[in-house]
Amino acid sequence: MSRKAAELEARGRQALVEEDYPLAERLFLQALAEVDVPSIRNNLALTYFLTGKPEMALEKLDEGLSGPNPFGWALAAKCLVALGRMQEAKRMVEEAVRVFEGGLRIMKEEQVAIPQSWREYTVMIMQAVGAVGDHRQVLEIYRRWQDLHVSCECRYLAGIAAFNLQRFKQAASYWVGLEKEYFNAQLQLVGVMADKGLIPPFALEYDWFYKAGLACYKGAKTKEALQTALAESGLLRMFLLIVAVDESVEEQLRKNVMEAMVVHGGGWGQDLGMAFLQSELVEDKLKLAVAEALVTAGVFAEGEDIPLIINGKLQAMRVQQVQVTWEPPEEIETDYRQALFLLKQGKAKKAISMLEAQRTGPVIYPPAMLTLANLYRKEKMYEQALPVLEMLESIAPSHPIFLYNLAAFWLGQKNQEKAKHYLERIDPELGNDEFKDKYHLLKLEIETMSYRFFSYDDFLREDIEDKKLSIDPSMARGLRNMPVEWVREACAFWQVECKTRKEGEAALVAAVTSPAAVRRAVLQLTAEERELLVYLLKRGGWARMFAVVRKFGSMDKEGFLVDEPPQSAAGKLWLKGLIFVGRAKIKNRNEKIATVAVELREELRELLSV
């Protein structure tokens, strides 16, 4: 190939990566005019295929399918599938696999190193095999060519094949090994939830879910279009599921996509909604959105009891239309003033009862509800306070008073990230001078808050590591070995109260028995932290510390100070209460070990697909 043709082809490939398809087409046509070789024809055909022109792609491929061109055969198969010519596509797939493996045999016989360009063909071939619906062969060639794959997309595609075969746990195990930018944790969670029966089975196309799903979602401009898209595109369903289960996504967007699936997803969407209501793995807040969507879909009538699990208990809720007013009827205003009078007399519980009656009535008066939320907070009824504050946020998302109270709520819960989230949404200029002063004071408190009160040096850490510990400790037993400051750090991570050590330990023991809390914890971990947990769980939940150090690095020199947080995976997990370190008697020797609390093991195995 001439230097000019090579440069044109390289520029065309870059244009493909940047999705500038008109430029890519021009560059590949210019390169083809310089020299007619399969690689240029392949790339030009790929450009046509990606722009929805499978006939033109086939025309360019027809003249370049002689010789060792497995990429071309595989791409031709995908074009034929797009044109509905399935039998021809299957023959092309067989040829792609035959030519690819034939090339491998020749290179092996000639003792030639397999070039990178040849290894890269595995992605296109797996896509083509999947396109003709042979999911088992996708898994077979993924394993057969295990040493050849150069792209983690192959692992993603293997996960799709397993998912389509309803081997959901296997799919999750493939996806957890992807890089973070491939949404590995969220994909894995969907696989786990499907394995638990929370997500009804559906088929995925062999493409990148985010790009295809997002394009499909944006392209569905009407309800009818969305219904059609959800019926035809598994990638759209996966995209919406990923958004719905990702707690870092903005709440209103999660609610919108959940409503889209339940209301417009037909029987599949309704089954999904019903399963979510009964699961402890799904956040309570998301269940409320699901219940509303099921009423919209006609599964339940307005005002009908809807069974669902809230705070681990089977409860019933009703969805009904209410009127929101800032100028309340005389009766509601009278009751509100009476509640304020009771509050001044120190009769908080009676005031709460009066305001709760308003909350369940047909008319909502936001100032009264804000008073109710703050009364709940004063009485330490945090689980009751949060839904009221979130209801007010849904009524007026930009109201500075509501956002201020939400920021203050999360400050009180020692959740700096969420407190900052609400603080940053406040426009202080919308308030009076008194509000501005309160805003700046709250901002200072949030910015200076810290949960790391550590003044322990290496000596103290090593002293703690030498404490006795069973290889199968309970959470309570492991926590007893930790200094109170470390218990506070674990409480901050698990988002539980820790006014005293005893209260913190009890709250942590309760937290690890909640599947939803454990799921949230796992989603916050780094890939290295998850890898260490998988390593321990595969070995029965514990391992000797020397083996952990050899594979994941030492905790030496980690003093757990404010300005020196732990850097090792073991140190990070220890401070979160996800593992414990100590000495256990093994074969008459006191060995230093790292171990996972027994209460956590089963749930972690499920979530990490061990």
MIDREN-9366 format. One line per field, with one value per residue (C-alpha): residue number from 1; residue in three letters; x, y, z. Coordinates in pm, 1 decimal. Each point is the difference from the previous one (the first is absolute). Layout:
// MIDREN-9366
k = [NUM|...] $
r = [ALA|...] $
u = [X|...] $
v = [Y|...] $
w = [Z|...] $
//
This chain:
// MIDREN-9366
k = [1|2|3|4|5|6|7|8|9|10|11|12|13|14|15|16|17|18|19|20|21|22|23|24|25|26|27|28|29|30|31|32|33|34|35|36|37|38|39|40|41|42|43|44|45|46|47|48|49|50|51|52|53|54|55|56|57|58|59|60|61|62|63|64|65|66|67|68|69|70|71|72|73|74|75|76|77|78|79|80|81|82|83|84|85|86|87|88|89|90|91|92|93|94|95|96|97|98|99|100|101|102|103|104|105|106|107|108|109|110|111|112|113|114|115|116|117|118|119|120|121|122|123|124|125|126|127|128|129|130|131|132|133|134|135|136|137|138|139|140|141|142|143|144|145|146|147|148|149|150|151|152|153|154|155|156|157|158|159|160|161|162|163|164|165|166|167|168|169|170|171|172|173|174|175|176|177|178|179|180|181|182|183|184|185|186|187|188|189|190|191|192|193|194|195|196|197|198|199|200|201|202|203|204|205|206|207|208|209|210|211|212|213|214|215|216|217|218|219|220|221|222|223|224|225|226|227|228|229|230|231|232|233|234|235|236|237|238|239|240|241|242|243|244|245|246|247|248|249|250|251|252|253|254|255|256|257|258|259|260|261|262|263|264|265|266|267|268|269|270|271|272|273|274|275|276|277|278|279|280|281|282|283|284|285|286|287|288|289|290|291|292|293|294|295|296|297|298|299|300|301|302|303|304|305|306|307|308|309|310|311|312|313|314|315|316|317|318|319|320|321|322|323|324|325|326|327|328|329|330|331|332|333|334|335|336|337|338|339|340|341|342|343|344|345|346|347|348|349|350|351|352|353|354|355|356|357|358|359|360|361|362|363|364|365|366|367|368|369|370|371|372|373|374|375|376|377|378|379|380|381|382|383|384|385|386|387|388|389|390|391|392|393|394|395|396|397|398|399|400|401|402|403|404|405|406|407|408|409|410|411|412|413|414|415|416|417|418|419|420|421|422|423|424|425|426|427|428|429|430|431|432|433|434|435|436|437|438|439|440|441|442|443|444|445|446|447|448|449|450|451|452|453|454|455|456|457|458|459|460|461|462|463|464|465|466|467|468|469|470|471|472|473|474|475|476|477|478|479|480|481|482|483|484|485|486|487|488|489|490|491|492|493|494|495|496|497|498|499|500|501|502|503|504|505|506|507|508|509|510|511|512|513|514|515|516|517|518|519|520|521|522|523|524|525|526|527|528|529|530|531|532|533|534|535|536|537|538|539|540|541|542|543|544|545|546|547|548|549|550|551|552|553|554|555|556|557|558|559|560|561|562|563|564|565|566|567|568|569|570|571|572|573|574|575|576|577|578|579|580|581|582|583|584|585|586|587|588|589|590|591|592|593|594|595|596|597|598|599|600|601|602|603|604|605|606|607|608|609|610] $
r = [MET|SER|ARG|LYS|ALA|ALA|GLU|LEU|GLU|ALA|ARG|GLY|ARG|GLN|ALA|LEU|VAL|GLU|GLU|ASP|TYR|PRO|LEU|ALA|GLU|ARG|LEU|PHE|LEU|GLN|ALA|LEU|ALA|GLU|VAL|ASP|VAL|PRO|SER|ILE|ARG|ASN|ASN|LEU|ALA|LEU|THR|TYR|PHE|LEU|THR|GLY|LYS|PRO|GLU|MET|ALA|LEU|GLU|LYS|LEU|ASP|GLU|GLY|LEU|SER|GLY|PRO|ASN|PRO|PHE|GLY|TRP|ALA|LEU|ALA|ALA|LYS|CYS|LEU|VAL|ALA|LEU|GLY|ARG|MET|GLN|GLU|ALA|LYS|ARG|MET|VAL|GLU|GLU|ALA|VAL|ARG|VAL|PHE|GLU|GLY|GLY|LEU|ARG|ILE|MET|LYS|GLU|GLU|GLN|VAL|ALA|ILE|PRO|GLN|SER|TRP|ARG|GLU|TYR|THR|VAL|MET|ILE|MET|GLN|ALA|VAL|GLY|ALA|VAL|GLY|ASP|HIS|ARG|GLN|VAL|LEU|GLU|ILE|TYR|ARG|ARG|TRP|GLN|ASP|LEU|HIS|VAL|SER|CYS|GLU|CYS|ARG|TYR|LEU|ALA|GLY|ILE|ALA|ALA|PHE|ASN|LEU|GLN|ARG|PHE|LYS|GLN|ALA|ALA|SER|TYR|TRP|VAL|GLY|LEU|GLU|LYS|GLU|TYR|PHE|ASN|ALA|GLN|LEU|GLN|LEU|VAL|GLY|VAL|MET|ALA|ASP|LYS|GLY|LEU|ILE|PRO|PRO|PHE|ALA|LEU|GLU|TYR|ASP|TRP|PHE|TYR|LYS|ALA|GLY|LEU|ALA|CYS|TYR|LYS|GLY|ALA|LYS|THR|LYS|GLU|ALA|LEU|GLN|THR|ALA|LEU|ALA|GLU|SER|GLY|LEU|LEU|ARG|MET|PHE|LEU|LEU|ILE|VAL|ALA|VAL|ASP|GLU|SER|VAL|GLU|GLU|GLN|LEU|ARG|LYS|ASN|VAL|MET|GLU|ALA|MET|VAL|VAL|HIS|GLY|GLY|GLY|TRP|GLY|GLN|ASP|LEU|GLY|MET|ALA|PHE|LEU|GLN|SER|GLU|LEU|VAL|GLU|ASP|LYS|LEU|LYS|LEU|ALA|VAL|ALA|GLU|ALA|LEU|VAL|THR|ALA|GLY|VAL|PHE|ALA|GLU|GLY|GLU|ASP|ILE|PRO|LEU|ILE|ILE|ASN|GLY|LYS|LEU|GLN|ALA|MET|ARG|VAL|GLN|GLN|VAL|GLN|VAL|THR|TRP|GLU|PRO|PRO|GLU|GLU|ILE|GLU|THR|ASP|TYR|ARG|GLN|ALA|LEU|PHE|LEU|LEU|LYS|GLN|GLY|LYS|ALA|LYS|LYS|ALA|ILE|SER|MET|LEU|GLU|ALA|GLN|ARG|THR|GLY|PRO|VAL|ILE|TYR|PRO|PRO|ALA|MET|LEU|THR|LEU|ALA|ASN|LEU|TYR|ARG|LYS|GLU|LYS|MET|TYR|GLU|GLN|ALA|LEU|PRO|VAL|LEU|GLU|MET|LEU|GLU|SER|ILE|ALA|PRO|SER|HIS|PRO|ILE|PHE|LEU|TYR|ASN|LEU|ALA|ALA|PHE|TRP|LEU|GLY|GLN|LYS|ASN|GLN|GLU|LYS|ALA|LYS|HIS|TYR|LEU|GLU|ARG|ILE|ASP|PRO|GLU|LEU|GLY|ASN|ASP|GLU|PHE|LYS|ASP|LYS|TYR|HIS|LEU|LEU|LYS|LEU|GLU|ILE|GLU|THR|MET|SER|TYR|ARG|PHE|PHE|SER|TYR|ASP|ASP|PHE|LEU|ARG|GLU|ASP|ILE|GLU|ASP|LYS|LYS|LEU|SER|ILE|ASP|PRO|SER|MET|ALA|ARG|GLY|LEU|ARG|ASN|MET|PRO|VAL|GLU|TRP|VAL|ARG|GLU|ALA|CYS|ALA|PHE|TRP|GLN|VAL|GLU|CYS|LYS|THR|ARG|LYS|GLU|GLY|GLU|ALA|ALA|LEU|VAL|ALA|ALA|VAL|THR|SER|PRO|ALA|ALA|VAL|ARG|ARG|ALA|VAL|LEU|GLN|LEU|THR|ALA|GLU|GLU|ARG|GLU|LEU|LEU|VAL|TYR|LEU|LEU|LYS|ARG|GLY|GLY|TRP|ALA|ARG|MET|PHE|ALA|VAL|VAL|ARG|LYS|PHE|GLY|SER|MET|ASP|LYS|GLU|GLY|PHE|LEU|VAL|ASP|GLU|PRO|PRO|GLN|SER|ALA|ALA|GLY|LYS|LEU|TRP|LEU|LYS|GLY|LEU|ILE|PHE|VAL|GLY|ARG|ALA|LYS|ILE|LYS|ASN|ARG|ASN|GLU|LYS|ILE|ALA|THR|VAL|ALA|VAL|GLU|LEU|ARG|GLU|GLU|LEU|ARG|GLU|LEU|LEU|SER|VAL] $
u = [0.0|130.1|81.9|-281.8|-258.4|114.4|-30.3|-347.5|-112.2|138.8|-180.4|-319.5|23.9|39.1|-308.2|-188.3|102.9|-120.9|-323.5|62.4|-139.4|-11.1|370.9|80.2|-180.5|190.4|336.9|-60.1|-118.6|316.9|212.0|-181.6|76.1|367.7|3.1|-273.7|70.8|-241.8|72.5|-112.7|-308.3|-81.1|16.9|-201.0|-263.8|-3.9|-62.5|-300.5|-131.1|25.6|-195.8|-285.4|101.3|51.5|-59.0|283.0|219.9|-59.8|84.1|341.4|63.7|-92.4|322.2|220.6|-118.3|261.1|302.8|59.6|-264.7|-196.0|-98.9|-163.5|-192.7|-124.6|-104.1|-179.7|-192.0|-115.8|-109.8|-201.2|-169.4|-96.6|-153.5|-189.4|205.7|73.0|100.0|259.7|123.4|56.1|212.3|207.5|51.7|121.8|244.8|124.2|77.4|156.9|225.3|101.0|97.3|164.2|223.6|85.6|105.8|223.7|169.5|52.7|149.0|231.0|76.6|-104.9|-124.2|-371.0|-21.3|-212.3|-217.4|-97.3|-81.3|-231.6|-226.1|-142.3|-232.8|-165.1|-27.8|-166.5|-241.5|-86.2|-52.3|-226.5|-188.6|-109.8|-123.8|258.3|62.1|162.6|256.4|80.4|94.3|181.8|225.1|53.2|147.2|177.9|170.9|56.8|369.7|-64.0|-243.6|149.2|-321.1|-209.0|-299.8|37.9|-68.7|-301.1|-132.3|49.7|-211.7|-274.3|6.0|-32.3|-278.7|-190.4|33.6|-145.6|325.6|-22.4|256.6|251.8|-76.3|62.1|333.9|111.9|-112.8|157.1|340.1|-52.9|154.8|-196.7|-77.2|-193.4|-243.3|126.2|-161.8|-339.3|3.4|96.7|-283.0|-252.7|132.7|-32.9|-350.7|-104.5|144.1|-214.7|-310.7|-39.2|44.7|-208.2|212.7|55.2|242.9|290.4|142.6|378.2|84.8|113.2|-311.6|77.6|39.2|-278.2|-237.7|46.8|-55.3|-314.1|-134.4|63.5|-151.8|-330.6|-183.3|-350.2|-158.6|-68.6|361.8|123.6|-228.9|130.9|362.7|-35.2|-157.7|274.8|319.5|149.8|284.0|-252.6|-134.3|354.2|78.9|-311.2|67.9|356.2|-128.4|-272.4|227.2|290.6|-38.2|244.7|-242.2|-226.7|-316.9|-253.3|171.0|-8.9|-368.9|-63.3|172.2|-171.9|-335.1|93.2|70.2|-304.0|-256.4|121.6|176.5|-315.6|-20.7|378.8|-0.2|-290.8|163.2|317.3|-189.9|-176.3|330.8|171.3|-274.4|69.0|380.8|227.4|270.5|-198.6|5.6|-323.0|1.5|10.7|-286.6|-220.8|67.1|-77.3|-331.3|-101.7|95.0|-206.3|-303.1|63.9|27.3|-336.1|132.8|-136.5|-281.5|52.3|-54.9|36.6|234.9|334.0|207.0|372.8|301.8|103.5|278.3|4.0|-370.4|-301.3|-218.3|-276.2|-5.5|-251.2|63.0|-246.6|-6.5|37.8|-27.2|301.3|-83.8|197.1|-325.2|-170.9|-370.7|-101.5|-33.1|356.2|146.9|-185.4|136.7|349.5|-15.4|-132.9|297.1|239.2|-174.9|38.1|364.8|58.1|-157.9|249.5|-259.7|199.4|-169.9|-346.4|124.1|143.9|-333.1|-186.1|246.3|9.6|-375.3|60.5|269.4|-243.4|-280.2|-103.4|172.3|371.8|115.9|384.1|78.5|-191.0|190.2|332.6|-95.3|-90.5|336.5|190.9|-206.6|91.8|365.7|-27.2|-154.0|271.8|-259.8|236.3|-163.5|-326.6|163.9|178.9|-307.1|-173.0|303.0|28.8|-370.4|57.7|296.3|-221.9|-255.9|254.4|342.8|173.7|-156.5|294.9|-172.4|-74.0|352.6|146.7|-192.0|106.7|363.6|-38.1|-164.5|292.3|248.6|-170.4|29.1|374.8|-28.5|220.5|-45.0|-379.6|9.5|225.8|-227.8|-296.0|207.3|138.6|-353.8|-94.6|-0.5|46.1|-99.7|-359.4|-16.0|4.0|302.1|-82.2|-16.6|331.0|167.5|-138.9|106.7|362.0|10.5|-132.9|250.2|285.5|-121.0|-26.1|337.2|183.7|-171.9|220.6|-50.0|367.8|95.1|304.0|314.2|123.9|349.5|146.3|66.7|-366.0|-110.7|246.0|-113.1|-360.2|109.5|143.5|-332.4|-159.1|-261.4|-184.6|25.5|-382.4|-82.3|-338.9|-27.8|-37.4|316.4|205.3|-114.1|110.5|360.5|-29.3|67.2|-305.4|126.9|14.5|-353.5|-107.0|158.7|-183.5|-326.6|57.8|55.3|-313.9|-197.0|-114.4|-10.3|303.4|-54.9|167.4|214.6|-272.2|-260.8|236.3|84.7|-369.8|-86.5|276.8|-108.9|-353.9|124.4|188.1|-318.3|-173.5|51.6|-65.4|266.2|255.1|-76.8|55.4|327.6|128.0|-85.6|227.7|305.7|293.7|84.4|297.8|-214.7|-254.1|280.9|131.4|-347.3|-37.2|344.8|-102.4|-347.4|142.2|215.4|-282.9|-16.0|353.2|368.4|337.4|121.4|330.3|-194.1|-215.3|307.4|176.0|-297.3|-148.4|278.5|101.9|-168.8|337.0|50.3|-376.9|-69.2|-366.8|48.8|-223.6|252.9|116.7|-303.8|78.8|108.2|-0.4|-316.3|19.9|31.4|-295.8|-222.5|101.3|-102.5|-335.3|-63.9|-5.6|297.9|178.0|366.7|130.7|176.2|-163.5|128.6|56.4|167.8|133.9|152.9|-120.0|-38.4|-94.2|-313.9|-246.1|-358.9|-354.7|-273.4|-220.2|-318.7|137.4|134.8|-311.4|-130.2|345.9|33.7|-327.5|89.9|356.2|-104.3|238.8] $
v = [0.0|346.2|251.8|227.7|-280.2|-103.6|357.8|38.5|-328.9|98.5|334.9|-181.2|-232.9|297.6|159.2|-325.2|12.3|360.8|-101.5|248.0|-238.9|237.4|76.4|-369.3|-90.1|266.0|-109.5|-372.1|66.2|201.5|-279.3|-261.3|204.9|-24.5|-374.4|-266.6|-214.8|-184.0|216.7|319.5|-172.1|-135.8|344.4|164.6|-273.2|43.3|372.4|-76.0|-259.8|239.6|262.6|-241.3|-100.1|-379.4|-41.6|241.4|-169.3|-339.4|142.4|114.9|-328.1|-229.5|79.3|-38.8|-331.0|-216.1|-98.6|31.7|257.1|-122.9|358.0|41.6|-329.6|92.1|350.3|-145.1|-228.8|299.8|180.8|-302.7|-23.9|367.7|-83.0|-300.5|-257.7|-223.1|-324.1|180.8|175.0|-333.5|-122.9|319.4|-54.5|-355.6|133.7|274.3|-254.7|-242.8|264.2|142.3|-337.5|-102.3|304.5|-96.0|-349.3|134.6|246.2|-275.2|-234.5|274.1|103.6|355.5|230.3|77.6|371.0|243.2|72.9|-368.5|-24.0|301.0|-196.6|-198.0|290.0|19.6|-378.5|-27.9|277.2|-182.2|-335.2|174.0|179.8|-334.5|-103.9|-267.7|101.8|-329.9|34.9|353.7|-145.3|-291.5|214.6|249.0|-282.5|-162.1|326.3|108.5|75.2|205.7|268.6|349.4|192.4|-24.0|28.5|-375.6|-53.7|230.9|-198.6|-328.3|149.6|79.5|-360.6|-133.4|250.8|-108.6|-362.7|109.6|-88.8|326.3|-73.6|-95.2|326.0|195.4|-176.3|102.9|360.1|56.4|-44.8|295.5|341.3|264.7|198.0|-303.4|39.3|-329.9|37.3|97.4|-275.0|-252.3|119.4|-46.4|-354.0|-75.5|145.7|-205.2|-309.7|72.4|27.2|377.0|71.4|-205.5|-161.9|186.8|-29.3|238.2|91.0|-29.6|367.5|251.2|63.3|359.6|145.0|-204.1|25.6|375.1|62.4|-215.0|183.5|343.8|-104.2|-110.8|334.7|-135.2|-254.7|-228.5|23.3|-80.5|-303.3|-125.6|64.8|-181.7|-297.0|-19.8|107.1|-195.5|252.4|274.0|-207.1|-53.7|372.0|95.0|-266.5|125.4|354.1|-119.3|-204.2|248.6|200.1|265.7|103.9|301.1|-115.6|144.0|-169.2|-335.8|51.0|89.8|-308.0|-226.9|144.4|-49.4|-370.8|-73.4|207.3|-61.0|-336.0|-212.4|-318.6|-6.0|348.9|-78.2|-323.4|198.7|254.2|-265.8|-179.7|325.0|72.7|-330.0|19.9|118.5|67.9|292.3|335.8|102.9|330.2|-178.7|-225.4|304.0|102.7|-357.2|2.8|325.4|-146.5|-314.7|219.9|192.0|-332.8|-108.5|-294.1|163.2|250.9|338.6|-40.5|-381.3|-168.2|-88.7|-264.8|73.4|-53.0|318.9|-3.2|-377.2|-38.5|-80.6|309.5|150.3|342.2|190.6|233.3|283.0|345.2|288.3|375.0|210.0|349.3|291.2|168.7|-265.7|-23.2|141.0|-346.4|-101.5|331.9|-25.1|-350.7|116.7|289.5|-236.7|-232.1|293.9|93.7|-358.3|9.9|315.0|-176.3|-284.2|-245.8|-113.7|-338.4|154.7|254.9|-284.5|-184.7|306.1|59.9|-368.3|16.9|284.4|-199.1|-281.8|237.4|123.4|340.5|53.3|327.8|6.1|220.6|-245.2|-293.2|173.9|45.6|-370.6|-101.5|210.4|-138.5|-350.0|102.3|151.3|-323.0|-203.5|-155.8|21.5|-270.4|195.8|338.8|-83.0|-96.0|323.6|209.3|-184.2|57.9|373.2|-16.3|-162.5|280.3|281.2|-135.7|339.6|137.4|120.3|-77.6|-359.9|-53.0|159.2|-241.3|-299.3|109.7|41.8|-343.0|-173.0|201.4|-142.1|-347.4|60.5|-43.5|276.4|-94.4|25.1|311.4|166.0|-116.6|192.7|297.2|50.9|19.0|293.3|352.4|209.0|315.6|-127.4|36.8|295.3|112.2|-238.2|-294.0|100.9|-0.2|-345.1|-124.1|111.0|-153.1|-331.7|12.7|45.2|-293.9|-228.0|99.6|-52.0|-321.1|-307.5|-347.9|-79.3|85.6|-225.1|68.8|-358.4|-78.5|-316.8|-138.5|9.0|-149.4|-284.5|-52.9|-37.4|-240.9|-227.3|-34.6|-344.7|-61.7|-307.9|-93.3|15.1|303.8|158.9|369.1|81.2|-194.4|165.4|348.3|-56.2|-10.2|344.5|335.3|221.4|239.6|-283.1|-101.1|357.3|-22.9|-324.5|162.6|291.8|-241.3|-203.0|323.4|-95.5|189.5|-12.5|220.6|-257.7|-302.3|-236.7|166.9|-1.3|-369.2|-93.1|208.6|-163.0|-350.6|87.5|159.7|-306.2|-208.7|235.0|-111.5|353.6|144.9|-262.9|68.1|374.9|-75.9|-218.4|264.0|248.6|-225.9|29.9|-283.5|-96.4|-11.2|-223.6|-220.9|-50.0|-92.0|-252.1|-141.1|-53.7|-136.0|-257.0|-125.5|-48.6|362.8|39.7|-26.0|28.3|357.9|-80.4|-126.7|313.9|222.2|-187.7|48.1|334.5|190.7|69.3|216.0|89.7|373.3|57.7|182.8|71.1|374.1|284.9|106.8|-353.7|-218.8|-364.8|-69.8|-379.6|-194.5|-182.1|325.0|156.9|-305.2|-27.2|357.2|-66.5|-305.8|-225.2|-204.2|-40.9|-67.6|-191.3|-315.2|-342.3|-337.9|-214.8|-339.7|101.6|320.3|358.1|126.5|353.2|-17.2|216.9|-120.0|98.3|-1.0|-308.0|209.1|168.7|-300.3|-139.6|338.0|103.8|-329.4|75.6|359.7|-80.0|-315.1|-223.4] $
w = [0.0|-89.9|270.4|-118.2|10.9|348.4|128.3|-151.1|156.3|342.3|-15.0|-104.6|297.8|231.9|-156.1|66.9|366.7|17.4|-180.0|-281.8|-260.6|-302.8|49.0|50.6|-322.8|-201.5|138.6|-59.5|-359.0|-62.3|147.8|-211.4|-309.8|89.9|63.4|17.9|309.8|236.4|305.0|-178.0|-143.2|346.6|158.8|-277.8|31.7|378.7|-51.8|-219.5|245.8|296.6|-195.9|-72.6|-355.6|12.6|-378.7|-85.5|260.2|-165.3|-343.7|123.1|181.5|-291.4|-184.9|307.9|146.0|-161.9|201.6|375.1|93.1|306.8|89.5|-341.9|25.7|348.9|-106.3|-304.0|237.0|204.8|-317.7|-111.7|341.6|-33.0|-340.7|138.9|-193.0|300.0|-176.1|-212.7|314.8|176.5|-290.3|19.3|374.0|-60.0|-259.3|234.9|274.2|-250.4|-155.9|338.9|145.0|-327.6|27.1|358.7|-110.7|-275.0|236.4|255.5|-259.5|-125.1|359.6|-74.2|277.9|-29.5|-91.6|199.2|-303.7|-28.0|371.1|-30.4|-237.3|294.4|89.7|-343.7|-27.6|343.3|-98.4|-323.2|175.3|249.0|-277.3|-147.5|344.4|82.9|361.8|96.2|-276.8|119.5|340.3|-162.1|-219.3|282.5|207.7|-296.1|-94.5|360.3|-57.0|-313.4|116.3|16.3|71.5|315.7|-234.5|-52.5|369.1|-24.5|-297.9|187.3|277.7|-254.2|-123.3|355.4|72.3|-310.9|108.5|337.8|175.2|187.0|268.1|-268.0|-183.2|320.4|49.2|-350.4|41.9|342.3|-164.0|-235.8|51.7|192.1|-317.2|-123.4|293.3|142.2|343.2|-142.3|-264.8|265.5|224.1|-280.8|-48.5|371.6|14.3|-303.2|166.8|306.0|-219.1|41.6|-369.6|-244.9|-274.9|-327.0|-289.2|-63.8|-337.6|-42.3|18.8|261.7|212.1|97.0|-347.2|-163.8|296.7|43.1|-371.0|8.7|307.9|-147.0|-330.4|154.8|-12.7|62.5|234.2|-293.7|-115.2|350.5|20.5|-333.1|96.7|331.9|-176.1|-263.7|178.3|286.4|10.3|77.9|289.3|127.8|-30.5|196.8|263.6|46.5|54.2|238.6|229.6|4.4|321.8|-122.7|-277.5|60.1|173.4|-244.3|-295.3|181.5|65.9|-365.0|-142.2|252.4|-104.9|-367.7|54.2|217.1|-191.4|-356.2|32.6|-27.1|205.1|46.9|153.1|230.5|119.0|63.4|209.9|208.1|68.1|103.9|255.4|178.0|9.8|279.1|-259.6|-142.1|177.7|170.3|-188.1|-335.1|108.2|48.6|-360.3|-109.7|189.1|-170.6|-338.8|63.8|71.0|-323.2|-185.0|140.8|203.8|316.0|33.1|162.5|373.6|-13.3|249.4|-163.8|186.2|22.2|226.2|184.0|260.9|-23.3|84.1|-218.2|-8.4|-211.7|-160.6|-207.4|-289.3|-39.5|-152.3|245.0|-36.0|96.5|116.1|142.7|103.7|212.8|73.3|338.3|156.6|-90.5|109.8|332.0|61.4|-92.8|247.0|266.3|-62.2|41.3|326.3|130.5|-96.5|205.2|297.1|-36.7|-133.0|-301.2|-38.0|-15.1|-254.1|-209.7|7.9|-127.5|-281.2|-98.0|-55.2|-248.0|-178.4|-80.0|-98.6|-346.3|37.7|70.7|157.2|-38.6|306.3|218.5|-148.8|58.0|365.2|16.0|-149.4|250.1|287.9|-114.6|-1.4|347.3|128.7|-177.7|-231.9|-296.7|-211.3|16.6|-60.5|-325.2|-210.7|101.6|-95.9|-331.4|-65.3|48.2|-237.6|-264.1|43.9|-37.6|-107.8|14.7|318.1|213.7|333.5|-97.2|-134.9|313.5|222.0|-208.6|23.1|376.7|24.9|-170.1|204.3|308.5|-151.7|-49.4|-376.2|-134.3|-365.7|5.7|217.3|-259.1|-281.5|142.4|113.8|-350.3|-140.5|225.7|-142.8|318.4|-187.1|-0.4|377.9|238.5|203.8|287.3|-241.1|-158.6|341.8|76.7|-342.8|47.5|348.2|-134.8|-285.1|247.9|209.3|-301.1|-145.2|329.0|109.5|20.5|126.1|39.7|353.9|-10.2|196.7|-8.0|-118.7|-140.3|346.4|95.8|-332.8|36.6|358.2|-123.0|-273.6|271.0|184.9|-1.4|-267.0|-123.8|-369.4|-3.9|216.4|38.9|-84.9|369.3|88.7|-271.1|100.2|358.1|-119.4|-161.1|173.4|38.6|-267.5|-252.0|98.4|-74.7|-345.3|-71.0|114.6|-235.7|-290.0|79.3|71.5|349.1|330.5|231.3|304.5|222.1|-76.0|119.6|-220.5|-299.2|35.2|30.8|-306.2|-206.0|99.9|-112.8|-324.8|-124.3|16.5|-246.5|-363.3|-123.0|233.2|-105.4|-366.8|51.2|176.2|-285.9|-261.0|179.8|-5.9|-236.9|-237.4|218.7|314.4|-174.9|-127.2|354.9|126.1|-284.7|88.4|363.6|-79.1|-242.4|287.8|243.3|114.6|136.1|-90.8|167.3|0.8|-169.6|-304.8|-4.4|23.8|-280.0|-236.5|110.7|172.9|357.3|264.2|147.3|51.3|-12.0|322.3|-79.4|59.7|-120.3|-260.9|-72.3|-73.8|-78.1|-355.9|1.7|-85.0|334.2|195.0|-178.6|52.7|366.4|73.7|-167.6|215.0|-306.0|118.4|332.7|73.0|299.6|114.4|-11.7|112.0|-309.9|39.0|343.3|-135.5|54.0|-356.8|-101.7|-217.3|-193.3|23.2|-100.1|266.3|-36.4|-31.2|-312.0|-186.6|-165.5|-121.5|-124.1|-188.5|-177.1|-82.1|-110.1|-187.7|191.5] $
//
